[in-house]
Amino acid sequence: MPFQPLQRVLAYTALLLLVLQLLTACSKPASDAPAPQVQRFLPPVPPNLGAEVPYPDHNPFTQAGVALGRMLFYDPILSGNNQVSCASCHQPDKAFADGKALSTAGVSGRPLQRNTPALINLAWMEGLFWDGGAKNLESLVFGPLTHPDEMGQNLKELTSELQRHATYPRLFRQAFGSDSITSANIARALAQFQRTLISANSRYDKHVRGESGEKLTLSELQGMALFRRHCAACHATDSFTDQAYHNNGLDSVFSTAAEGLAYGRGRITRRQQDVGKYKTPTLRNVALTAPYMHDGRFATLDQVLEHYRSGVMKSATLDAALKQADGQPGIPISSAEKEKIILFLNTLTDQAFLHNKAWSNPF
């Protein structure tokens, strides 16, 4: 029996729905496809640093995550003007510092108010930034990303830009099992990459591990003994930091300007006993990370040692290690001893760390 008009309409409608279903099935978004299996791994650790690289449970290492973090670290797309990357201030040949007292490389061109810290063995660091204002690498990322004088980025705009990118959606999916590009995943990828920046292959390391063919000179060994006597209370263990905060006598008065930035750790804790204290930085690769201190005031290691020898300023929170028995501030070392300590500090330079291709610019 021939189709009646209504039957003909219903038939065409059914056919159209079938075609639409087929088209939809063929064009399912990538997010509905099975998530790829992530390949987890742990970076190798020299024995004098520990058994393994620590990481938070919510952000384990994956090969794809580290690779993504490396790309993001070097990509100026992370900045508001698409001209500033993390590597603009954290340069591999300077142990991921920048060689400037106060950087002007940010989007505003204005000098920052803190010296750029080197990125070395961050996986072991407890408290980040000079004042410990960030608890971990995942939270640290958002400071420079959004600061108007650093990368000046709007996080919503950044995620939208990455979602429209030709490559990043696939890379995020490989790293996190989802093509959802979020600010949290950006932070996780950057943190994974930065935790792989491990330095423990200097002449000093080879010496303490007893590796054949590597011995320190007599002057360097004497410098190491002097260092351990006078400096290791704060620059402790083979991490060369005690993970704590100290007032090392740089100033006697601390301004309340700029929201109390000069208060250091006291700005975070709001405790008077923490005013003027700053995080003990690692001394690994210290010969390459000048200028020194939280504000980059010292251009050379000689100036740093001379400060501890004769320039320590008294204040209410001055560290006890910098108070001599007679009440005078500073560390009693001679000029010859100072030179030997500097010789030892130069043995902490890790050439392999500076030239590791796994951390170089992937672009």
Backbone hydrogen bonds in HBPLUS format (Angstrom, degrees):
<---DONOR---> <-ACCEPTOR-->    atom                        ^
c    i                          cat <-CA-CA->   ^        H-A-AA   ^      H-
h    n   atom  resd res      DA  || num        DHA   H-A  angle D-A-AA Bond
n    s   type  num  typ     dist DA aas  dist angle  dist       angle   num
A0008-ARG N   A0004-GLN O   2.86 MM   4  6.07 153.8  1.93 159.0 167.7     1
A0009-VAL N   A0005-PRO O   3.05 MM   4  6.35 154.0  2.12 148.7 154.7     2
A0010-LEU N   A0006-LEU O   2.98 MM   4  6.29 162.3  2.02 152.1 156.6     3
A0011-ALA N   A0007-GLN O   2.92 MM   4  6.13 152.4  1.99 146.1 153.7     4
A0012-TYR N   A0008-ARG O   2.98 MM   4  6.24 163.7  2.01 150.1 154.0     5
A0013-THR N   A0009-VAL O   2.87 MM   4  6.08 155.1  1.94 147.9 155.5     6
A0014-ALA N   A0010-LEU O   2.95 MM   4  6.16 159.6  1.99 146.9 151.6     7
A0015-LEU N   A0011-ALA O   2.96 MM   4  6.21 157.3  2.01 149.3 155.7     8
A0016-LEU N   A0012-TYR O   2.86 MM   4  6.10 156.5  1.92 148.5 155.0     9
A0017-LEU N   A0013-THR O   2.96 MM   4  6.23 159.8  2.00 152.1 156.9    10
A0018-LEU N   A0014-ALA O   3.04 MM   4  6.26 152.4  2.12 143.8 151.2    11
A0019-VAL N   A0015-LEU O   3.01 MM   4  6.32 157.2  2.06 149.7 155.3    12
A0020-LEU N   A0016-LEU O   2.94 MM   4  6.20 161.8  1.97 151.8 156.9    13
A0021-GLN N   A0017-LEU O   2.96 MM   4  6.16 154.2  2.02 145.7 152.3    14
A0022-LEU N   A0018-LEU O   3.02 MM   4  6.30 155.6  2.08 147.0 153.4    15
A0023-LEU N   A0019-VAL O   2.90 MM   4  6.18 160.1  1.94 152.8 158.4    16
A0024-THR N   A0020-LEU O   2.88 MM   4  6.06 157.9  1.93 148.6 154.8    17
A0025-ALA N   A0021-GLN O   2.95 MM   4  6.13 156.1  2.01 145.3 151.6    18
A0026-CYS N   A0022-LEU O   3.04 MM   4  6.28 148.0  2.15 143.7 152.1    19
A0027-SER N   A0023-LEU O   3.09 MM   4  6.25 128.7  2.36 139.2 152.2    20
A0027-SER N   A0024-THR O   3.20 MM   3  5.17 136.9  2.39  94.5 106.4    21
A0032-ASP N   A0029-PRO O   3.03 MM   3  5.86 163.6  2.05 124.0 128.1    22
A0033-ALA N   A0030-ALA O   3.05 MM   3  5.34 154.1  2.12 108.8 116.9    23
A0063-GLN N   A0039-GLN O   2.91 MM  24  5.87 158.5  1.96 167.6 171.0    24
A0049-LEU N   A0046-PRO O   3.02 MM   3  5.84 164.5  2.04 130.6 133.2    25
A0059-ASN N   A0056-PRO O   3.00 MM   3  5.48 164.8  2.03 117.3 122.1    26
A0066-VAL N   A0062-THR O   3.00 MM   4  6.21 165.3  2.02 157.8 159.7    27
A0067-ALA N   A0063-GLN O   3.07 MM   4  6.20 162.0  2.10 145.3 150.7    28
A0068-LEU N   A0064-ALA O   2.93 MM   4  6.04 155.6  1.99 143.1 149.7    29
A0069-GLY N   A0065-GLY O   2.90 MM   4  6.08 159.9  1.94 145.7 151.7    30
A0070-ARG N   A0066-VAL O   2.90 MM   4  6.15 151.7  1.98 148.5 155.9    31
A0071-MET N   A0067-ALA O   3.16 MM   4  6.46 158.0  2.21 144.9 149.8    32
A0072-LEU N   A0068-LEU O   2.96 MM   4  6.25 166.1  1.98 157.3 161.0    33
A0073-PHE N   A0069-GLY O   2.88 MM   4  5.97 152.3  1.95 145.6 153.4    34
A0074-TYR N   A0070-ARG O   3.33 MM   4  6.58 145.4  2.45 144.2 150.8    35
A0075-ASP N   A0072-LEU O   3.22 MM   3  5.01 151.3  2.30  97.3 105.9    36
A0086-CYS N   A0073-PHE O   3.16 MM  13  5.16 123.0  2.50 137.9 152.9    37
A0087-ALA N   A0073-PHE O   3.27 MM  14  6.29 141.6  2.43 157.2 155.4    38
A0078-LEU N   A0075-ASP O   3.33 MM   3  6.39 175.8  2.33 125.9 126.5    39
A0079-SER N   A0076-PRO O   3.03 MM   3  5.65 166.6  2.05 119.3 123.4    40
A0082-ASN N   A0079-SER O   3.21 MM   3  4.97 158.3  2.26  99.0 105.5    41
A0080-GLY N   A0151-MET O   2.73 MM  71  6.07 165.0  1.75 177.3 175.7    42
A0088-SER N   A0085-SER O   3.07 MM   3  5.21 156.1  2.13 102.5 110.1    43
A0089-CYS N   A0086-CYS O   3.28 MM   3  6.11 153.4  2.36 118.8 122.8    44
A0090-HIS N   A0086-CYS O   3.11 MM   4  6.14 143.8  2.24 136.7 146.5    45
A0091-GLN N   A0097-ALA O   2.86 MM   6  5.58 171.7  1.87 147.2 147.2    46
A0094-LYS N   A0091-GLN O   2.97 MM   3  5.52 157.2  2.02 119.7 127.2    47
A0096-PHE N   A0091-GLN O   2.73 MM   5  4.22 137.8  1.91 131.2 129.7    48
A0095-ALA N   A0092-PRO O   3.07 MM   3  5.09 142.5  2.21 120.6 116.0    49
A0097-ALA N   A0094-LYS O   3.07 MM   3  5.28 137.8  2.25 103.3 114.4    50
A0112-LEU N   A0103-SER O   2.93 MM   9  5.62 146.8  2.04 150.5 161.0    51
A0109-GLY N   A0106-GLY O   3.17 MM   3  5.41 137.1  2.37 103.9 115.4    52
A0107-VAL N   A0150-GLU O   2.81 MM  43  5.74 155.9  1.87 143.9 148.4    53
A0115-ASN N   A0294-HIS O   2.70 MM 179  5.25 166.5  1.72 140.6 142.6    54
A0121-ASN N   A0197-LEU O   2.95 MM  76  5.93 157.4  2.00 164.0 165.4    55
A0124-TRP N   A0121-ASN O   3.22 MM   3  6.00 158.2  2.27 118.3 123.1    56
A0125-MET N   A0122-LEU O   3.01 MM   3  5.03 157.2  2.06 105.8 113.2    57
A0128-LEU N   A0134-ALA O   2.80 MM   6  5.02 156.3  1.85 155.2 158.4    58
A0134-ALA N   A0128-LEU O   3.32 MM   6  5.02 169.6  2.33 133.4 132.4    59
A0132-GLY N   A0129-PHE O   3.16 MM   3  5.06 162.0  2.19 102.6 108.2    60
A0279-LYS N   A0130-TRP O   2.81 MM 149  5.15 168.9  1.82 150.3 153.8    61
A0140-LEU N   A0136-ASN O   2.97 MM   4  6.14 151.0  2.05 148.1 157.5    62
A0141-VAL N   A0137-LEU O   3.31 MM   4  6.33 153.2  2.38 146.7 148.7    63
A0143-GLY N   A0140-LEU O   3.03 MM   3  5.75 150.5  2.12 122.5 130.0    64
A0145-LEU N   A0141-VAL O   3.25 MM   4  6.31 159.2  2.30 152.1 157.8    65
A0146-THR N   A0142-PHE O   3.20 MM   4  5.97 156.6  2.26 135.8 139.8    66
A0147-HIS N   A0143-GLY O   3.02 MM   4  5.92 136.8  2.21 151.0 163.2    67
A0151-MET N   A0144-PRO O   3.09 MM   7  5.95 147.1  2.20 168.9 168.7    68
A0153-GLN N   A0145-LEU O   2.81 MM   8  5.64 160.5  1.85 153.5 157.1    69
A0150-GLU N   A0147-HIS O   3.06 MM   3  5.23 154.2  2.13 107.4 115.6    70
A0152-GLY N   A0147-HIS O   2.88 MM   5  5.14 146.6  1.99 149.7 145.1    71
A0158-LEU N   A0154-ASN O   2.89 MM   4  6.16 150.9  1.97 152.5 162.1    72
A0159-THR N   A0155-LEU O   2.99 MM   4  6.23 167.0  2.00 151.4 153.3    73
A0160-SER N   A0156-LYS O   3.09 MM   4  6.27 158.7  2.13 145.1 151.1    74
A0161-GLU N   A0157-GLU O   2.93 MM   4  6.10 154.9  1.99 145.1 152.0    75
A0162-LEU N   A0158-LEU O   2.92 MM   4  6.19 158.6  1.96 155.5 161.2    76
A0163-GLN N   A0159-THR O   2.92 MM   4  6.07 149.2  2.02 143.8 152.4    77
A0164-ARG N   A0160-SER O   3.15 MM   4  6.38 137.2  2.34 140.4 150.4    78
A0165-HIS N   A0162-LEU O   3.15 MM   3  4.98 151.3  2.23  97.1 105.8    79
A0171-LEU N   A0167-THR O   3.33 MM   4  6.57 159.1  2.37 147.7 153.8    80
A0172-PHE N   A0168-TYR O   2.86 MM   4  6.02 163.1  1.89 165.5 167.9    81
A0173-ARG N   A0169-PRO O   3.09 MM   4  6.22 152.9  2.16 140.8 148.3    82
A0174-GLN N   A0170-ARG O   2.97 MM   4  6.24 155.5  2.03 148.1 154.5    83
A0175-ALA N   A0171-LEU O   3.02 MM   4  6.18 146.5  2.13 140.7 149.7    84
A0176-PHE N   A0172-PHE O   2.86 MM   4  5.91 160.5  1.90 153.6 157.7    85
A0177-GLY N   A0173-ARG O   2.81 MM   4  4.83 132.9  2.03 136.4 138.7    86
A0186-ILE N   A0182-THR O   3.03 MM   4  6.35 149.5  2.12 146.6 155.6    87
A0187-ALA N   A0183-SER O   3.02 MM   4  6.25 160.0  2.06 147.0 151.5    88
A0188-ARG N   A0184-ALA O   2.93 MM   4  6.21 152.7  2.01 143.8 151.9    89
A0189-ALA N   A0185-ASN O   2.99 MM   4  6.11 163.0  2.02 147.0 150.4    90
A0190-LEU N   A0186-ILE O   3.10 MM   4  6.32 169.8  2.11 152.8 155.5    91
A0191-ALA N   A0187-ALA O   2.92 MM   4  6.03 155.1  1.98 146.7 154.1    92
A0192-GLN N   A0188-ARG O   2.91 MM   4  6.13 157.3  1.96 149.4 155.1    93
A0193-PHE N   A0189-ALA O   3.13 MM   4  6.41 166.6  2.15 154.7 157.0    94
A0194-GLN N   A0190-LEU O   3.02 MM   4  6.22 166.4  2.04 149.9 153.8    95
A0195-ARG N   A0191-ALA O   2.97 MM   4  6.13 144.3  2.10 148.8 157.4    96
A0196-THR N   A0193-PHE O   3.01 MM   3  5.45 150.7  2.10 109.4 118.5    97
A0197-LEU N   A0194-GLN O   3.20 MM   3  5.42 162.4  2.24 106.7 112.1    98
A0198-ILE N   A0196-THR O   2.80 MM   2  5.56 126.6  2.09 114.0  97.5    99
A0206-LYS N   A0202-SER O   3.04 MM   4  6.37 165.0  2.06 153.9 157.1   100
A0207-HIS N   A0203-ARG O   2.95 MM   4  6.11 148.1  2.05 144.2 153.3   101
A0204-TYR N   A0347-THR O   3.09 MM 143  5.35 158.7  2.14 144.9 139.3   102
A0207-HIS N   A0204-TYR O   3.08 MM   3  5.04 117.7  2.49  93.4 109.1   103
A0208-VAL N   A0204-TYR O   2.93 MM   4  6.27 165.0  1.95 161.3 163.3   104
A0209-ARG N   A0205-ASP O   2.95 MM   4  6.06 144.5  2.08 147.5 157.4   105
A0211-GLU N   A0206-LYS O   2.93 MM   5  5.21 157.3  1.98 160.4 161.8   106
A0210-GLY N   A0207-HIS O   3.00 MM   3  5.11 153.1  2.08 102.8 111.4   107
A0221-LEU N   A0217-THR O   2.86 MM   4  6.13 156.8  1.91 153.3 159.8   108
A0222-GLN N   A0218-LEU O   2.89 MM   4  6.14 154.0  1.96 148.1 155.6   109
A0223-GLY N   A0219-SER O   2.87 MM   4  6.07 148.8  1.96 139.6 148.8   110
A0224-MET N   A0220-GLU O   2.84 MM   4  6.14 146.9  1.95 144.3 153.4   111
A0225-ALA N   A0221-LEU O   3.01 MM   4  6.31 155.4  2.08 145.9 151.7   112
A0226-LEU N   A0222-GLN O   2.98 MM   4  6.26 156.6  2.03 147.0 153.4   113
A0227-PHE N   A0223-GLY O   2.81 MM   4  5.99 154.2  1.88 146.5 154.3   114
A0228-ARG N   A0224-MET O   2.91 MM   4  6.13 162.2  1.94 150.1 154.3   115
A0229-ARG N   A0225-ALA O   3.07 MM   4  6.25 141.8  2.22 137.8 148.2   116
A0230-HIS N   A0226-LEU O   2.91 MM   4  6.06 160.1  1.95 154.4 158.8   117
A0231-CYS N   A0227-PHE O   2.70 MM   4  5.04 157.1  1.75 145.8 151.2   118
A0232-ALA N   A0227-PHE O   3.12 MM   5  6.27 135.3  2.33 150.3 151.8   119
A0234-CYS N   A0231-CYS O   3.28 MM   3  6.24 150.8  2.37 125.9 129.0   120
A0235-HIS N   A0231-CYS O   3.10 MM   4  6.06 173.0  2.10 151.7 149.5   121
A0242-ASP N   A0234-CYS O   2.74 MM   8  5.29 111.8  2.21 169.4 168.7   122
A0240-PHE N   A0236-ALA O   2.88 MM   4  4.68 116.3  2.30 131.6 142.8   123
A0241-THR N   A0236-ALA O   3.18 MM   5  4.89 133.7  2.41 144.1 134.5   124
A0240-PHE N   A0237-THR O   3.04 MM   3  5.43 154.3  2.11 108.5 116.3   125
A0280-THR N   A0244-ALA O   2.96 MM  36  6.01 154.4  2.02 172.2 169.0   126
A0246-HIS N   A0278-TYR O   2.95 MM  32  5.37 156.6  2.00 138.1 136.1   127
A0278-TYR N   A0246-HIS O   2.89 MM  32  5.37 155.0  1.95 128.3 127.2   128
A0319-ASP N   A0247-ASN O   3.01 MM  72  5.40 164.1  2.03 155.8 151.3   129
A0313-MET N   A0249-GLY O   2.79 MM  64  4.50 163.6  1.81 120.3 125.9   130
A0260-GLY N   A0256-THR O   3.09 MM   4  4.12 140.9  2.25 110.1 111.4   131
A0260-GLY N   A0257-ALA O   2.99 MM   3  5.28 125.1  2.31 102.8 117.1   132
A0261-LEU N   A0258-ALA O   3.24 MM   3  5.61 131.5  2.49 105.7 116.6   133
A0263-TYR N   A0260-GLY O   2.88 MM   3  5.39 159.3  1.92 116.9 123.9   134
A0264-GLY N   A0261-LEU O   3.31 MM   3  6.11 173.2  2.32 120.0 122.1   135
A0266-GLY N   A0263-TYR O   3.11 MM   3  5.09 139.9  2.28 135.3 124.9   136
A0276-GLY N   A0263-TYR O   2.84 MM  13  4.84 147.9  1.95 107.0 117.2   137
A0267-ARG N   A0264-GLY O   2.93 MM   3  5.53 150.1  2.02 115.5 123.9   138
A0265-ARG N   A0277-LYS O   2.72 MM  12  5.31 162.9  1.75 149.5 155.3   139
A0268-ILE N   A0265-ARG O   2.97 MM   3  5.41 141.0  2.13 110.0 120.3   140
A0269-THR N   A0265-ARG O   3.05 MM   4  6.38 168.0  2.06 160.2 162.6   141
A0266-GLY N   A0274-ASP O   3.07 MM   8  4.31 120.4  2.44 118.6 107.7   142
A0270-ARG N   A0266-GLY O   2.81 MM   4  5.07 143.0  1.95 128.7 137.8   143
A0274-ASP N   A0271-ARG O   3.03 MM   3  5.57 163.8  2.06 116.6 121.7   144
A0275-VAL N   A0272-GLN O   3.25 MM   3  5.50 169.8  2.27 111.8 114.8   145
A0277-LYS N   A0274-ASP O   3.21 MM   3  5.61 156.3  2.27 136.2 133.5   146
A0286-VAL N   A0283-LEU O   3.06 MM   3  4.89 142.7  2.20 132.7 124.2   147
A0285-ASN N   A0348-LEU O   3.16 MM  63  5.38 153.6  2.23 113.1 118.0   148
A0288-LEU N   A0285-ASN O   2.93 MM   3  5.64 161.7  1.97 121.4 127.5   149
A0289-THR N   A0286-VAL O   3.31 MM   3  5.19 161.8  2.34 102.3 107.6   150
A0292-TYR N   A0298-PHE O   2.75 MM   6  5.14 160.4  1.79 151.2 156.8   151
A0298-PHE N   A0292-TYR O   3.49 MM   6  5.14 175.3  2.49 135.3 135.6   152
A0296-GLY N   A0293-MET O   3.04 MM   3  4.99 163.7  2.07 105.8 111.0   153
A0304-VAL N   A0300-THR O   3.19 MM   4  6.55 149.5  2.28 139.7 148.1   154
A0305-LEU N   A0301-LEU O   2.93 MM   4  6.21 169.8  1.94 158.2 159.0   155
A0306-GLU N   A0302-ASP O   2.88 MM   4  6.01 151.6  1.96 145.0 153.9   156
A0307-HIS N   A0303-GLN O   2.93 MM   4  6.10 143.9  2.06 139.6 148.5   157
A0307-HIS N   A0304-VAL O   3.12 MM   3  5.16 121.9  2.48  94.2 108.7   158
A0308-TYR N   A0304-VAL O   3.20 MM   4  6.64 159.9  2.24 151.4 154.9   159
A0309-ARG N   A0305-LEU O   2.93 MM   4  6.11 138.2  2.11 139.4 151.9   160
A0310-SER N   A0306-GLU O   2.79 MM   4  5.89 160.6  1.82 152.6 156.0   161
A0311-GLY N   A0307-HIS O   2.70 MM   4  4.20 145.3  1.81 121.3 129.4   162
A0331-ILE N   A0308-TYR O   2.67 MM  23  5.61 157.8  1.72 152.0 157.2   163
A0318-LEU N   A0315-SER O   3.25 MM   3  5.35 172.2  2.26 111.2 112.8   164
A0322-LEU N   A0319-ASP O   3.01 MM   3  5.65 160.5  2.05 117.0 123.3   165
A0323-LYS N   A0320-ALA O   3.11 MM   3  5.34 157.3  2.16 118.1 116.8   166
A0330-GLY N   A0322-LEU O   2.76 MM   8  4.91 149.8  1.85 138.2 141.2   167
A0324-GLN N   A0328-GLN O   2.81 MM   4  5.33 168.7  1.82 163.0 163.9   168
A0327-GLY N   A0324-GLN O   2.94 MM   3  5.28 161.1  1.97 116.1 119.7   169
A0333-ILE N   A0331-ILE O   2.98 MM   2  6.04 112.4  2.45 118.1 101.7   170
A0338-LYS N   A0334-SER O   2.91 MM   4  6.15 154.1  1.97 148.6 156.1   171
A0339-GLU N   A0335-SER O   3.12 MM   4  6.41 155.8  2.19 147.1 152.1   172
A0340-LYS N   A0336-ALA O   3.16 MM   4  6.46 150.7  2.25 143.1 150.8   173
A0341-ILE N   A0337-GLU O   2.98 MM   4  6.28 153.3  2.06 151.6 158.4   174
A0342-ILE N   A0338-LYS O   3.11 MM   4  6.40 155.5  2.17 148.5 154.9   175
A0343-LEU N   A0339-GLU O   3.00 MM   4  6.29 151.0  2.09 143.2 151.2   176
A0344-PHE N   A0340-LYS O   3.02 MM   4  6.33 154.8  2.09 145.1 151.3   177
A0345-LEU N   A0341-ILE O   2.90 MM   4  6.23 158.7  1.95 149.8 155.8   178
A0346-ASN N   A0342-ILE O   3.10 MM   4  6.35 143.5  2.24 145.8 154.3   179
A0347-THR N   A0344-PHE O   2.83 MM   3  5.30 147.2  1.94 111.9 122.3   180
A0348-LEU N   A0345-LEU O   3.14 MM   3  5.56 163.3  2.17 111.0 116.0   181
A0349-THR N   A0346-ASN O   3.38 MM   3  5.81 164.7  2.40 112.9 114.1   182
A0353-PHE N   A0350-ASP O   3.12 MM   3  5.35 125.6  2.43 101.2 114.5   183
A0354-LEU N   A0350-ASP O   3.33 MM   4  6.72 148.1  2.44 145.6 153.9   184
A0355-HIS N   A0351-GLN O   3.25 MM   4  6.47 137.3  2.44 144.6 154.9   185
A0359-TRP N   A0356-ASN O   3.08 MM   3  5.77 162.8  2.11 118.0 123.3   186
A0360-SER N   A0357-LYS O   3.23 MM   3  4.99 164.5  2.26 100.1 104.8   187
